[in-house]
Amino acid sequence: MNYTNLVITSIVIAILAIEHPTRAKPTNVGEANFVTVLSIDGGGVRGIVPATVLTFLETKLQELDGPNVRIADYFDVIAGTSTGGLMTTMLAAPNDQNRPMYSAKEIIRFYFQHAPRIFPRAGRTKFINSIASVFGEVTGPRYDGKYIRALTKMLLKNLTIKQTLTDVVIPAFDIRLLQPIIFSSAQAKEVAWKNALLSDVCISTSAAPTFFPPYYFETRDVDGTKHTFDLIDGGVAANNPTQMAITHITKEALMGKYRFSGPEVFDGRRMLVLSLGTGMQTYNDLYTAQKAARWGLLSWIFTNGTAPILHIFGDAMSDMVDIHVSTLFRALQAEKNYLRIQEDNLTGDQTAMDISTVENLKALEDIGKRLLEKPVSRLNLETGRSEVVKEEGNNSDALTRFATLLSAERKRRRST
C-alpha cells in the first residue's frame, strides 16, 4: 500500500472542499455531522499524560450523557502507537458485558500497578541504571518483555482486532519486510489474515528497539495460507498516528465503506480530531552540533542518561505529522476541529520512557493535570513552534467544547 499517495489524496480532498464550499455547510452543535478521531502518541510510561487528559474528557461526557458512557462510544476511529496502541486497545476492547474493558481513569491505575513490572528498574540507583542502560543497548534490549507479553495475553485472551467496539488503527513495523504494518478493525473485517489477535498487535506496537525484543507471530488466511510478522514498535513508522488515522478514514470514505452520513463527497471540514501527545523534552542545549560532532554509535544511543537518537527520531516524526495535519485544517479554515494537546517542557526523569518509580509516575500524572489548565496552543507553520491561542481559553475549555460536539453527534446518530 502506498501511504504517500493516500496522504496526497487527503490533501486533494481538502482542496476540493475549499473550491466547492456548497458541498458542506458550516456546522454547529445542533446540526453536528462529524467523523470523530482520537489519536494517542507513543511514549512508554509517559502514556499517563494522555490518560489523564482522557479522564477529564470522559468525565465531561459522563456529565452530559450519564455515568456509563465511555470514550469508545464517541469516536469513529481511535488510533494509537506503542503505549498509545495499548491504551487504544484498553479503551476499545470489549469486556464480558460487551462494554469497553477500561475507563480512562482505570488506565491511569493500570500504569501505576503494572509499569514497575513492565520496566523493572525500581530500587536501583541512578548510577546503576545508567550503567545498565549502556550495556543493555550494546548487548541486548533493556527488558525481556515477558511480563508485558504475559499480561497482555491474559487480559485480551482470544479477542481479535475486528472485535473492538469502535474502529482502531494501530501501527507496527516489519523488520523483515522493512515496511510499516497497519492493523485496523476495518481491514480485519474484510481480510481474514489481517484479523490478528489484539494481544499480538499490542505486543508488536510496543516492542520499542533497545527496550524490548521484536515480536513474531503468524496469522492464517481463509484458505490456510500462512502470513508471518516480524514486528517492532509502531513508533518507527508513526509515533504520532494522527495523519495515519485521517488517511484511514479518507481511504474508507473514498471506497464507500465508511459510515459517514454527510454529503457524497467526503469533506474534511466535518472531521473532529483530538490528538494527544505523551510529552516532549524541553528545548535546551543538551543536544547541539558542537556536542554531537564527535558522537559515535554509542553516544547517539546513550548520552547523559538519555537516548538522543530515539528522542530526536520520535519527536521529529510527531512534529512532522502535526505540521501536515495543521496545514490541512488551516487550509479548510477549520482549525478548531483539530485539537493537539502536547506538553513540550519535560525535564529529567519525566523525559524517559521507562522510569517507573512511583515518584515519576505521580509527576507525569501531575503534568497531565497541569496540561489541562494550560492555554490552547496551535502550531506556527513558519517557526515550527506551538503558540498560545488566547481567544480559545485553556485545554480544559477546548475539551469541554469537544465533549459537547461529541455528545451532540452521538445523540444525532442515535435518533436517526
C-alpha positions, -999 to +999 in steps of 0.1 A: +000+000+000+014+034-009+006+056+021+022+086+005-004+086-023-032+083+004-018+114+022-018+133-011-054+121-017-064+136+017-049+169+007-066+169-027-099+162-010-093+192+013-086+214-017-118+202-034-138+211-003-124+246-004-131+251-041-166+237-037-179+252-004-215+243-013-208+206-007-208+212+031-223+239+052-207+251+085-219+230+114-229+239+149-238+217+179-274+214+169-267+201+134-233+183+140-223+158+115-187+148+122-164+119+117-146+117+151-110+107+156-089+102+187-051+097+183-026+088+210+012+090+207+038+065+218+060+072+248+062+044+274+052+054+309+045+089+297+012+075+285-001+086+319-002+121+305-028+115+277-046+091+300-051+120+325-064+142+297-088+115+285-100+111+321-111+147+321-128+143+287-146+112+298-158+129+329-173+157+308-190+132+286-205+115+316-218+148+329-237+151+296-248+116+289-247+096+321-221+077+342-219+046+320-206+062+288-170+057+277-146+072+253-152+045+227-189+054+225-179+087+208-150+081+184-153+065+150-116+058+150-091+055+178-055+053+167-026+046+189+011+038+187+032+019+212+019+028+247-009+047+228-017+014+210-021-003+243-043+025+255-063+023+223-070-013+229-079-008+265-104+018+255-120-002+227-116-039+235-149-054+249-153-070+283-177-098+291-206-073+290-196-060+256-185-027+271-150-011+270-126-031+291-112+001+308-124+036+315-098+064+311-094+067+349-088+029+352-060+032+327-041+056+350-043+030+378-031+004+353+001+023+348+007+026+385+000-011+390+019-026+361+046-002+349+070-011+376+069-047+365+070-039+328+100-016+334+116-032+365+142-006+375+129+003+410+154+000+438+185+007+416+205+038+420+206+063+391+242+054+385+234+017+383+205+024+360+229+044+337+255+016+336+228-010+329+214+012+301+248+015+284+255-023+285+218-030+277+220-011+244+252-028+235+244-064+245+206-066+240+173-049+250+169-035+285+139-057+293+129-092+282+093-082+277+080-114+294+057-095+319+040-073+293+035-102+269+020-124+296-002-096+310-015-086+275-023-122+266-040-128+300-062-096+296-071-099+260-073-137+257-086-147+222-100-113+212-091-102+177-088-068+163-121-070+144-140-074+177-132-039+190-162-017+199-151+010+175-126+011+147-090+011+159-058+017+139-025+006+154+008+006+135+039-016+138+070-021+117+081-053+100+119-055+101+120-084+077+099-066+050+112-031+060+078-016+058+051-004+082+023-027+090-010-010+100-036-031+118-072-018+117-106-032+127-120-022+093-094-042+073-097-072+097-134-075+090-126-079+053-093-098+052-090-129+073-052-129+077-053-093+090-076-102+118-047-107+143-051-113+180-053-080+198-026-093+222-002-098+193-010-063+179-004-047+213+029-066+220+041-057+185+034-020+185+051-016+219+083-036+211+105-005+212+140-011+199+166-012+227+138-016+253+121-048+242+128-076+217+110-078+184+079-099+183+070-127+158+036-141+152+016-158+124-020-155+110-039-176+085-060-167+055-093-184+048-076-209+026-050-217+053-022-196+038+003-186+065+012-149+070+042-141+092+051-109+110+085-098+124+075-066+142+088-038+163+074-006+178+049+013+156+067+045+166+093+036+140+066+043+114+042+067+131+049+078+167+021+103+162-006+084+144-030+113+137-022+115+099-025+078+097-060+079+112-071+106+089-057+087+059-075+056+070-108+075+072-103+091+038-095+058+022-125+041+037-148+070+026-135+071-009-141+033-012-177+038+000-171+017+031-173+043+058-204+051+078-200+089+073-235+103+069-228+136+053-225+146+016-215+121-010-181+138-014-162+134+018-155+169+033-126+171+057-142+201+075-165+175+091-137+158+109-133+163+146-098+153+156-083+150+191-046+143+191-028+136+224+009+136+229+029+120+257+052+149+262+085+161+247+118+172+261+121+209+268+142+229+243+177+233+257+213+229+247+215+192+257+220+183+220+240+207+199+260+204+167+292+211+187+285+185+213+274+159+187+303+164+163+323+137+179+295+113+188+298+077+176+272+050+176+272+045+214+269+082+221+239+085+198+223+057+217+233+068+252+244+102+263+240+118+298+213+092+307+193+098+275+189+082+241+194+111+217+186+092+185+153+079+199+143+113+213+152+131+181+136+105+158+104+102+178+099+140+183+107+148+147+081+123+134+055+136+158+062+172+148+060+164+110+026+149+115+014+179+134+027+201+106+008+181+079-024+180+099-023+216+110-018+226+074-048+206+063-071+221+089-059+256+083-065+252+046-100+242+054-104+271+078-114+246+104-086+249+129-109+244+159-118+209+146-082+198+153-070+199+189-035+188+196-026+186+233+011+182+240+035+190+268+067+202+254+087+211+285+096+177+301+128+175+320+148+149+339+132+116+346+100+128+330+116+125+295+123+088+299+100+061+285+108+036+313+114+052+346+085+036+365+091+048+401+060+059+419+075+094+422+079+097+384+045+082+376+029+107+400+049+135+384+036+125+350+001+124+362+005+159+377+019+171+343-013+158+327-034+177+352-015+209+347-017+205+309-054+208+312-050+243+326-026+255+300-039+277+272-048+261+239-017+262+216-015+258+179+015+251+156+030+281+139+037+267+105+066+292+099+086+287+131+075+251+139+068+261+175+034+259+193+019+293+201-009+302+225-043+310+210-056+335+235-092+336+224-097+298+229-091+295+266-073+266+281-072+229+271-100+220+296-122+246+278-114+231+244-120+196+257-154+207+272-163+221+237-152+188+222-173+169+247-204+190+237-198+183+200-192+146+206-223+142+227-244+161+201-231+138+173-238+107+193-273+118+200-279+127+164-268+093+152-289+075+178-320+095+168-317+085+131 
